[in-house]
Amino acid sequence: MKLKSFNYFIGLLIISFFLPLFGEEKIDIWKNKDKTNIESSQKNENNEDASQEKSSLQSSEPIKALEKIQIQESSSIQKDEQKVYGIHDPANYEFDLNMWSTTKAEDLRSSLKRLNKVELSKSSKEILEAILFSFSYPPQGMSEKEFVDLKINWLIDNDRADLIESFLKQNEQFSGKSKAVEYLVNKNIASANIKEGCEKIRFIDAKIKDAYLEKFRIYCLVFNEKKSEARLLLDLLREQKQSSKFYDDKINYLLGVTDKTSKKINEESLLNFYLSSVTASNFSYEPTKKTKKEIWTYLNAANLIKFEDASDKKKLKELEIAANNNQLDKSKIFEIYKQIPFNLNTLINAKNNYQTLNDSDARALIYQKYLLSDSNEARIEFLFLLEKLFKKSNLINIYSKFLSDRIEEIGIEKIPEEYKKAALAKIVTDEELLLGKIKYNDKVLHQSKILKYFIDGGDKIKVQKDIDKIFKKIIKNSKYFISAKDLALADALIKDGFSLPSNFKYEELTEKLDVPNNLLQLVTNNQKAFLALKIVEIIGEDEPYQLDSETIFFVTNLLNKMNLVTIRNKVLNSALPLRT
């Protein structure tokens, strides 16, 4: 982790026992410029060269905090030595190591518990990840172990393999490391990507004792034709009584020690199931609704799910449910639908005949009719009919992305007018395609080219000229209504040091806009991280542009008060621009 103001930090470590302390004072060891630090600069001169050489901080090394704030009823300050864990430099988001130090552990737990019940929007997730994975000390009353476990569990629960790998790269030793590596290993086994999975073992060192990962390490040696090393580690595993009869049988067979192996399929772990499949000449397995999701994923990735009997409606229904539950690749269902036979007359009169069939056959018939249709109007008609049939059986999760992709393939411009509005609503795509590109409109303050500053930055002198020009035009228009979005823009400009015309009565205009007192109290208490977390709760399932104007104002106003301008700009860039 490359930390900002690191030279200051080294100096502060040296004088930490002599620095005057105040219980209510915010401590920022990343950018501390206390007078005492200046007075002690002579002491630091001898250490300057060493400090420069150590320009980056290993995240797994203990950080001797200048002060680890523990706010209690007495407002006492306790000195402590703790490690910090994360991915992001907190300064990237205007945070610091003590971003949680004035927050109670229970408040963080409760907030995350509420968020776990919500399907967060893309923006909400991005802000949450910035908060959770900036290097920091834990909240009051939360141990180092619980804090790092909380981070790892969130990443696993949200299937963020990319961030887990980043976390492992930036943090050498931490509680739950074996759990994180096991997740990555299983992720790759489930994807039938053993080569990549074997590479993840590099994150495990001799200090970590984990039987599951050691078993996988041994298999990787076999996989890479390093059989002598595999035998040695297998013997050690047996001596430690960490192996099993099933595992020994499979590895001995793969090593060539034995020429026979049990045909029993073991589902106790994904590794055991994988070994069952690769040691069987004609592996056959029928998954059920009780089958673990990771096993479903592996079966799909390894092309081990077979549907050879089109008349087996029970099996088809089980596969549909599995796909709807994200256990099976959804495309598999559409492949099966193509296999179900219908006579020519049934296909020709599909719109009349589908109602006489069972639900699965009805969907298969309409899907085939869609494939055979030669006009956009007919194809769209059958696509929307198919949507109704999936909804009827509570299987819409199979279909939503499929429908979106098919609409995009046809192209909105080629869709008949009567379907166009409905088709647009079904598109699942990235933000720019969904919202359109930004179009600046200088007749509306919050849509004007002033926004370019928050999106792309720019020369402040030029921006100030644009502000003067556009505000003058707006104020002259007696019919113009100043909206809460306009005031959100004005508030951000004031925060960033720009001047507004004296006849723009900002204070007067904002009097009627209330900012919740409970959130203002977080500002007073300097609870930066927790305030940002509460804002994630407010945005929730929505994107910022979907919030009402007054909410946009008080959210960005609070972020301004806490100097969280990076997050603020993200909210502004979603909430304010006109898009085409």
MITI-981185 format. One record per residue (C-alpha): residue in three letters; y negated, x, z; residue number from 1. Coordinates in steps of 0.02 Angstrom, whole numbers, plus 50000, padded with zeros to 5 digits. Example, Ala and Ser with C-alpha at 12.3 -4.5 7.8 and 13.67 -1.06 7.14 Angstrom:
<recs>
 res     Y     X     Z   n
 Ala 50225 50615 50390   1
 Ser 50053 50684 50357   2
</recs>
This chain:
<recs>
 res     Y     X     Z   n
 Met 50000 50000 50000   1
 Lys 49832 50073 49951   2
 Leu 49707 50026 50084   3
 Lys 49518 50018 50070   4
 Ser 49408 50120 50186   5
 Phe 49555 50225 50240   6
 Asn 49449 50374 50289   7
 Tyr 49356 50267 50413   8
 Phe 49523 50209 50481   9
 Ile 49585 50384 50521  10
 Gly 49425 50422 50613  11
 Leu 49438 50265 50714  12
 Leu 49614 50310 50770  13
 Ile 49548 50468 50849  14
 Ile 49410 50384 50947  15
 Ser 49497 50220 50986  16
 Phe 49504 50253 51172  17
 Phe 49319 50287 51184  18
 Leu 49248 50147 51082  19
 Pro 49156 50010 51182  20
 Leu 49248 49846 51167  21
 Phe 49190 49666 51176  22
 Gly 49313 49521 51197  23
 Glu 49234 49403 51072  24
 Glu 49191 49534 50940  25
 Lys 49280 49527 50772  26
 Ile 49378 49687 50742  27
 Asp 49399 49749 50565  28
 Ile 49484 49917 50562  29
 Trp 49475 49918 50372  30
 Lys 49287 49921 50362  31
 Asn 49227 49962 50537  32
 Lys 49056 50045 50537  33
 Asp 49019 50041 50724  34
 Lys 48880 50150 50789  35
 Thr 49005 50243 50897  36
 Asn 49099 50291 50740  37
 Ile 48941 50371 50672  38
 Glu 48909 50463 50834  39
 Ser 49086 50531 50828  40
 Ser 49074 50591 50649  41
 Gln 49070 50772 50706  42
 Lys 49243 50753 50782  43
 Asn 49306 50677 50621  44
 Glu 49244 50820 50510  45
 Asn 49394 50929 50555  46
 Asn 49512 50791 50503  47
 Glu 49422 50744 50342  48
 Asp 49531 50846 50226  49
 Ala 49691 50778 50302  50
 Ser 49625 50602 50288  51
 Gln 49586 50623 50104  52
 Glu 49758 50690 50069  53
 Lys 49836 50536 50149  54
 Ser 49745 50411 50040  55
 Ser 49878 50276 50050  56
 Leu 49961 50200 50201  57
 Gln 50148 50172 50208  58
 Ser 50168 49993 50263  59
 Ser 50319 50029 50370  60
 Glu 50226 50160 50473  61
 Pro 50153 50103 50639  62
 Ile 49968 50066 50633  63
 Lys 49884 50107 50797  64
 Ala 49761 49967 50797  65
 Leu 49588 50004 50859  66
 Glu 49610 49842 50950  67
 Lys 49749 49716 50928  68
 Ile 49657 49560 50982  69
 Gln 49752 49446 51099  70
 Ile 49635 49302 51138  71
 Gln 49685 49218 51299  72
 Glu 49592 49110 51423  73
 Ser 49512 49264 51496  74
 Ser 49466 49328 51322  75
 Ser 49544 49494 51370  76
 Ile 49586 49624 51240  77
 Gln 49751 49714 51240  78
 Lys 49788 49875 51150  79
 Asp 49951 49879 51057  80
 Glu 50045 49976 50927  81
 Gln 50117 49868 50791  82
 Lys 50173 49875 50613  83
 Val 50101 49766 50478  84
 Tyr 50198 49695 50332  85
 Gly 50144 49617 50170  86
 Ile 50113 49638 49985  87
 His 49924 49626 49958  88
 Asp 49781 49731 50024  89
 Pro 49690 49601 50130  90
 Ala 49522 49663 50066  91
 Asn 49569 49597 49894  92
 Tyr 49541 49422 49965  93
 Glu 49404 49466 50090  94
 Phe 49530 49466 50233  95
 Asp 49568 49604 50359  96
 Leu 49712 49659 50470  97
 Asn 49653 49542 50609  98
 Met 49644 49389 50496  99
 Trp 49768 49296 50608 100
 Ser 49718 49372 50774 101
 Thr 49611 49225 50831 102
 Thr 49741 49095 50779 103
 Lys 49880 49029 50889 104
 Ala 50059 49048 50828 105
 Glu 50094 48862 50848 106
 Asp 49949 48818 50732 107
 Leu 50023 48926 50594 108
 Arg 50198 48856 50621 109
 Ser 50136 48676 50617 110
 Ser 50033 48702 50460 111
 Leu 50177 48784 50365 112
 Lys 50293 48646 50422 113
 Arg 50177 48517 50344 114
 Leu 50159 48618 50185 115
 Asn 50347 48634 50166 116
 Lys 50356 48445 50145 117
 Val 50236 48449 49997 118
 Glu 50262 48502 49816 119
 Leu 50112 48618 49807 120
 Ser 50011 48638 49648 121
 Lys 49999 48804 49557 122
 Ser 49829 48842 49634 123
 Ser 49886 48794 49809 124
 Lys 50036 48910 49796 125
 Glu 49929 49055 49734 126
 Ile 49807 49036 49878 127
 Leu 49949 49018 50004 128
 Glu 50032 49176 49940 129
 Ala 49869 49272 49956 130
 Ile 49856 49214 50138 131
 Leu 50037 49242 50190 132
 Phe 50067 49407 50103 133
 Ser 49909 49503 50142 134
 Phe 49949 49641 50266 135
 Ser 49900 49583 50440 136
 Tyr 49944 49572 50622 137
 Pro 50032 49414 50680 138
 Pro 49944 49267 50765 139
 Gln 49929 49252 50953 140
 Gly 50099 49219 51032 141
 Met 50202 49267 50880 142
 Ser 50311 49420 50879 143
 Glu 50313 49546 50740 144
 Lys 50492 49493 50701 145
 Glu 50452 49308 50688 146
 Phe 50301 49343 50578 147
 Val 50398 49445 50451 148
 Asp 50545 49324 50457 149
 Leu 50424 49184 50418 150
 Lys 50365 49277 50263 151
 Ile 50539 49317 50200 152
 Asn 50604 49140 50233 153
 Trp 50458 49066 50136 154
 Leu 50493 49179 49987 155
 Ile 50678 49135 49988 156
 Asp 50648 48949 50010 157
 Asn 50525 48952 49864 158
 Asp 50638 49059 49755 159
 Arg 50509 49197 49732 160
 Ala 50624 49339 49682 161
 Asp 50478 49434 49605 162
 Leu 50379 49436 49767 163
 Ile 50533 49478 49871 164
 Glu 50558 49633 49765 165
 Ser 50374 49679 49786 166
 Phe 50392 49655 49974 167
 Leu 50544 49769 49978 168
 Lys 50454 49903 49878 169
 Gln 50303 49904 49995 170
 Asn 50392 49886 50162 171
 Glu 50528 50011 50206 172
 Gln 50602 49939 50365 173
 Phe 50582 49764 50434 174
 Ser 50678 49625 50517 175
 Gly 50771 49523 50390 176
 Lys 50779 49660 50258 177
 Ser 50966 49635 50229 178
 Lys 50934 49448 50208 179
 Ala 50803 49483 50074 180
 Val 50916 49604 49981 181
 Glu 51064 49485 49993 182
 Tyr 50955 49350 49914 183
 Leu 50914 49466 49766 184
 Val 51095 49518 49748 185
 Asn 51156 49337 49747 186
 Lys 51017 49290 49627 187
 Asn 51084 49415 49503 188
 Ile 51267 49370 49531 189
 Ala 51224 49188 49502 190
 Ser 51139 49239 49339 191
 Ala 51296 49336 49290 192
 Asn 51187 49492 49286 193
 Ile 51291 49613 49389 194
 Lys 51208 49769 49321 195
 Glu 51038 49711 49386 196
 Gly 51115 49654 49550 197
 Cys 51190 49826 49579 198
 Glu 51018 49903 49559 199
 Lys 50953 49800 49706 200
 Ile 51071 49889 49824 201
 Arg 50952 50037 49819 202
 Phe 50844 49944 49944 203
 Ile 50980 49961 50077 204
 Asp 50993 50124 50174 205
 Ala 51111 50190 50308 206
 Lys 51008 50110 50447 207
 Ile 51057 49936 50390 208
 Lys 51233 49880 50429 209
 Asp 51280 49727 50327 210
 Ala 51460 49694 50280 211
 Tyr 51418 49579 50133 212
 Leu 51303 49703 50050 213
 Glu 51425 49845 50083 214
 Lys 51561 49744 49996 215
 Phe 51448 49719 49848 216
 Arg 51404 49904 49848 217
 Ile 51589 49947 49836 218
 Tyr 51613 49824 49693 219
 Cys 51464 49901 49602 220
 Leu 51548 50071 49613 221
 Val 51703 49995 49534 222
 Phe 51595 49908 49403 223
 Asn 51514 50076 49360 224
 Glu 51683 50166 49352 225
 Lys 51652 50266 49512 226
 Lys 51821 50223 49583 227
 Ser 51843 50374 49697 228
 Glu 51682 50333 49790 229
 Ala 51734 50150 49797 230
 Arg 51901 50195 49879 231
 Leu 51813 50303 50009 232
 Leu 51689 50166 50058 233
 Leu 51828 50036 50059 234
 Asp 51927 50141 50182 235
 Leu 51773 50155 50294 236
 Leu 51745 49967 50283 237
 Arg 51925 49936 50337 238
 Glu 51910 50058 50482 239
 Gln 51758 49962 50542 240
 Lys 51859 49800 50524 241
 Gln 51724 49729 50409 242
 Ser 51838 49693 50262 243
 Ser 51956 49546 50233 244
 Lys 52127 49515 50159 245
 Phe 52051 49424 50010 246
 Tyr 51924 49561 49974 247
 Asp 52052 49702 49992 248
 Asp 52167 49611 49871 249
 Lys 52032 49593 49738 250
 Ile 51963 49770 49751 251
 Asn 52136 49849 49752 252
 Tyr 52176 49752 49594 253
 Leu 52014 49808 49510 254
 Leu 52045 49987 49566 255
 Gly 52219 49982 49489 256
 Val 52304 50009 49657 257
 Thr 52400 49847 49630 258
 Asp 52446 49758 49469 259
 Lys 52444 49582 49543 260
 Thr 52314 49478 49633 261
 Ser 52305 49308 49714 262
 Lys 52253 49162 49602 263
 Lys 52170 49076 49749 264
 Ile 51985 49036 49722 265
 Asn 51879 49084 49871 266
 Glu 51712 48992 49892 267
 Glu 51660 49064 50060 268
 Ser 51527 49169 49975 269
 Leu 51458 49193 49801 270
 Leu 51532 49368 49794 271
 Asn 51705 49301 49838 272
 Phe 51690 49166 49706 273
 Tyr 51633 49293 49577 274
 Leu 51781 49407 49618 275
 Ser 51896 49256 49601 276
 Ser 51831 49226 49425 277
 Val 51832 49405 49359 278
 Thr 52009 49440 49419 279
 Ala 52086 49284 49339 280
 Ser 52150 49289 49161 281
 Asn 52119 49104 49132 282
 Phe 51993 49055 49263 283
 Ser 51976 48867 49286 284
 Tyr 51870 48780 49415 285
 Glu 51810 48601 49430 286
 Pro 51644 48593 49527 287
 Thr 51604 48440 49633 288
 Lys 51450 48372 49718 289
 Lys 51497 48479 49869 290
 Thr 51495 48640 49766 291
 Lys 51357 48759 49819 292
 Lys 51205 48770 49706 293
 Glu 51226 48958 49681 294
 Ile 51405 48931 49621 295
 Trp 51345 48798 49499 296
 Thr 51216 48922 49435 297
 Tyr 51347 49058 49411 298
 Leu 51467 48940 49321 299
 Asn 51329 48891 49203 300
 Ala 51269 49069 49171 301
 Ala 51446 49133 49143 302
 Asn 51484 48987 49027 303
 Leu 51626 48929 49140 304
 Ile 51583 48743 49138 305
 Lys 51690 48655 49010 306
 Phe 51682 48475 48951 307
 Glu 51824 48451 48829 308
 Asp 51863 48267 48855 309
 Ala 51722 48154 48795 310
 Ser 51809 48004 48871 311
 Asp 51799 48077 49047 312
 Lys 51648 47976 49107 313
 Lys 51675 48022 49289 314
 Lys 51660 48207 49249 315
 Leu 51506 48176 49140 316
 Lys 51422 48079 49280 317
 Glu 51456 48222 49402 318
 Leu 51378 48346 49281 319
 Glu 51225 48234 49256 320
 Ile 51197 48224 49443 321
 Ala 51217 48412 49458 322
 Ala 51088 48442 49321 323
 Asn 50968 48319 49402 324
 Asn 50988 48416 49566 325
 Asn 50948 48581 49477 326
 Gln 51126 48642 49501 327
 Leu 51168 48642 49316 328
 Asp 51065 48694 49166 329
 Lys 50991 48532 49101 330
 Ser 51019 48582 48919 331
 Lys 51207 48570 48953 332
 Ile 51191 48380 48968 333
 Phe 51113 48363 48796 334
 Glu 51249 48473 48722 335
 Ile 51378 48355 48796 336
 Tyr 51286 48201 48729 337
 Lys 51308 48270 48553 338
 Gln 51497 48279 48579 339
 Ile 51519 48093 48618 340
 Pro 51582 48003 48460 341
 Phe 51503 47843 48393 342
 Asn 51545 47752 48231 343
 Leu 51417 47739 48093 344
 Asn 51376 47556 48124 345
 Thr 51342 47589 48309 346
 Leu 51223 47730 48264 347
 Ile 51131 47630 48132 348
 Asn 51103 47486 48254 349
 Ala 51076 47596 48406 350
 Lys 50926 47494 48471 351
 Asn 51036 47341 48485 352
 Asn 51200 47423 48535 353
 Tyr 51147 47540 48675 354
 Gln 51130 47396 48797 355
 Thr 51315 47357 48782 356
 Leu 51368 47532 48836 357
 Asn 51384 47616 49005 358
 Asp 51231 47717 49060 359
 Ser 51293 47889 49004 360
 Asp 51351 47827 48833 361
 Ala 51188 47731 48810 362
 Arg 51087 47891 48837 363
 Ala 51203 47988 48722 364
 Leu 51185 47856 48584 365
 Ile 50994 47853 48592 366
 Tyr 50989 48043 48599 367
 Gln 51094 48056 48441 368
 Lys 50986 47923 48358 369
 Tyr 50833 48027 48401 370
 Leu 50913 48181 48319 371
 Leu 50952 48081 48162 372
 Ser 50777 48004 48146 373
 Asp 50672 48070 48003 374
 Ser 50499 48004 48050 375
 Asn 50386 48054 48194 376
 Glu 50358 47872 48239 377
 Ala 50545 47839 48256 378
 Arg 50576 48001 48350 379
 Ile 50437 47963 48475 380
 Glu 50502 47786 48497 381
 Phe 50677 47847 48541 382
 Leu 50610 47985 48653 383
 Phe 50517 47858 48759 384
 Leu 50666 47739 48760 385
 Leu 50774 47883 48819 386
 Glu 50650 47915 48959 387
 Lys 50673 47735 49020 388
 Leu 50862 47758 49022 389
 Phe 50851 47917 49126 390
 Lys 50731 47833 49246 391
 Lys 50848 47684 49262 392
 Ser 50987 47799 49326 393
 Asn 50870 47903 49436 394
 Leu 50902 48055 49328 395
 Ile 50725 48086 49265 396
 Asn 50725 48267 49326 397
 Ile 50846 48305 49183 398
 Tyr 50726 48236 49056 399
 Ser 50544 48273 49104 400
 Lys 50535 48450 49033 401
 Phe 50643 48402 48884 402
 Leu 50521 48263 48838 403
 Ser 50372 48378 48859 404
 Asp 50449 48510 48746 405
 Arg 50494 48384 48611 406
 Ile 50317 48312 48609 407
 Glu 50245 48486 48589 408
 Glu 50368 48522 48447 409
 Ile 50309 48368 48353 410
 Gly 50127 48406 48392 411
 Ile 50002 48288 48470 412
 Glu 49905 48274 48306 413
 Lys 50062 48206 48218 414
 Ile 50104 48076 48349 415
 Pro 50063 47895 48303 416
 Glu 49903 47835 48385 417
 Glu 49987 47701 48492 418
 Tyr 50094 47836 48576 419
 Lys 49965 47975 48586 420
 Lys 49894 47936 48758 421
 Ala 50067 47915 48835 422
 Ala 50127 48075 48751 423
 Leu 49982 48177 48819 424
 Ala 50023 48118 48995 425
 Lys 50201 48182 48977 426
 Ile 50158 48361 48928 427
 Val 50208 48489 49057 428
 Thr 50119 48649 49011 429
 Asp 50001 48786 49069 430
 Glu 49828 48748 49136 431
 Glu 49729 48797 48980 432
 Leu 49834 48690 48864 433
 Leu 49833 48544 48985 434
 Leu 49649 48550 49030 435
 Gly 49579 48625 48872 436
 Lys 49460 48771 48849 437
 Ile 49296 48777 48943 438
 Lys 49147 48702 48851 439
 Tyr 48978 48739 48930 440
 Asn 48853 48597 48940 441
 Asp 48680 48648 49000 442
 Lys 48629 48466 49023 443
 Val 48743 48455 49176 444
 Leu 48713 48585 49311 445
 His 48894 48613 49366 446
 Gln 48951 48623 49184 447
 Ser 48815 48743 49126 448
 Lys 48833 48922 49067 449
 Ile 48788 48977 49244 450
 Leu 48975 48955 49277 451
 Lys 49010 49109 49170 452
 Tyr 48957 49214 49319 453
 Phe 49098 49145 49427 454
 Ile 49225 49158 49287 455
 Asp 49185 49324 49204 456
 Gly 49049 49402 49313 457
 Gly 48896 49467 49224 458
 Asp 48725 49546 49241 459
 Lys 48638 49466 49389 460
 Ile 48465 49480 49312 461
 Lys 48522 49383 49159 462
 Val 48612 49256 49268 463
 Gln 48453 49231 49370 464
 Lys 48356 49196 49210 465
 Asp 48487 49066 49160 466
 Ile 48474 48987 49333 467
 Asp 48285 48974 49321 468
 Lys 48292 48899 49147 469
 Ile 48431 48772 49179 470
 Phe 48370 48716 49350 471
 Lys 48195 48690 49279 472
 Lys 48266 48578 49143 473
 Ile 48371 48480 49268 474
 Ile 48229 48453 49391 475
 Lys 48113 48391 49253 476
 Asn 48238 48255 49207 477
 Ser 48192 48111 49324 478
 Lys 48349 48016 49274 479
 Tyr 48465 48160 49319 480
 Phe 48578 48129 49468 481
 Ile 48619 48282 49574 482
 Ser 48806 48271 49611 483
 Ala 48909 48351 49748 484
 Lys 48983 48465 49614 485
 Asp 48807 48522 49571 486
 Leu 48777 48562 49754 487
 Ala 48942 48658 49763 488
 Leu 48877 48768 49622 489
 Ala 48706 48786 49705 490
 Asp 48787 48832 49871 491
 Ala 48890 48969 49787 492
 Leu 48735 49038 49700 493
 Ile 48640 49047 49865 494
 Lys 48789 49132 49946 495
 Asp 48793 49264 49808 496
 Gly 48609 49305 49830 497
 Phe 48529 49208 49687 498
 Ser 48363 49116 49705 499
 Leu 48345 48931 49670 500
 Pro 48178 48848 49623 501
 Ser 48076 48798 49775 502
 Asn 48067 48618 49715 503
 Phe 48257 48605 49715 504
 Lys 48278 48529 49887 505
 Tyr 48450 48600 49927 506
 Glu 48444 48572 50115 507
 Glu 48382 48394 50094 508
 Leu 48513 48355 49962 509
 Thr 48658 48418 50067 510
 Glu 48611 48325 50227 511
 Lys 48718 48176 50179 512
 Leu 48869 48283 50137 513
 Asp 48978 48303 50290 514
 Val 49089 48452 50323 515
 Pro 49230 48408 50444 516
 Asn 49190 48470 50620 517
 Asn 49367 48532 50651 518
 Leu 49353 48647 50501 519
 Leu 49179 48705 50550 520
 Gln 49253 48754 50718 521
 Leu 49372 48871 50629 522
 Val 49221 48958 50553 523
 Thr 49142 48974 50725 524
 Asn 49305 49048 50792 525
 Asn 49317 49169 50645 526
 Gln 49488 49101 50596 527
 Lys 49480 49159 50416 528
 Ala 49664 49149 50373 529
 Phe 49692 48984 50461 530
 Leu 49541 48905 50377 531
 Ala 49608 48959 50207 532
 Leu 49776 48886 50255 533
 Lys 49695 48720 50301 534
 Ile 49611 48719 50131 535
 Val 49782 48739 50051 536
 Glu 49834 48584 50149 537
 Ile 49682 48491 50082 538
 Ile 49715 48539 49900 539
 Gly 49902 48513 49922 540
 Glu 49988 48438 49770 541
 Asp 49828 48430 49670 542
 Glu 49735 48557 49569 543
 Pro 49554 48581 49628 544
 Tyr 49486 48487 49477 545
 Gln 49580 48332 49540 546
 Leu 49485 48329 49705 547
 Asp 49337 48214 49731 548
 Ser 49164 48291 49719 549
 Glu 49124 48289 49905 550
 Thr 49289 48373 49948 551
 Ile 49253 48509 49819 552
 Phe 49084 48537 49903 553
 Phe 49145 48553 50081 554
 Val 49294 48661 50031 555
 Thr 49185 48786 49937 556
 Asn 49050 48775 50072 557
 Leu 49176 48826 50205 558
 Leu 49240 48968 50098 559
 Asn 49061 49028 50076 560
 Lys 49033 49023 50263 561
 Met 49185 49133 50288 562
 Asn 49141 49248 50143 563
 Leu 49305 49207 50055 564
 Val 49227 49218 49883 565
 Thr 49385 49262 49785 566
 Ile 49471 49102 49839 567
 Arg 49307 49008 49818 568
 Asn 49290 49065 49638 569
 Lys 49466 49007 49602 570
 Val 49423 48833 49666 571
 Leu 49257 48828 49571 572
 Asn 49335 48883 49407 573
 Ser 49460 48741 49415 574
 Ala 49348 48606 49487 575
 Leu 49182 48621 49394 576
 Pro 49195 48663 49208 577
 Leu 49199 48538 49067 578
 Arg 49355 48566 48963 579
 Thr 49400 48514 48786 580
</recs>
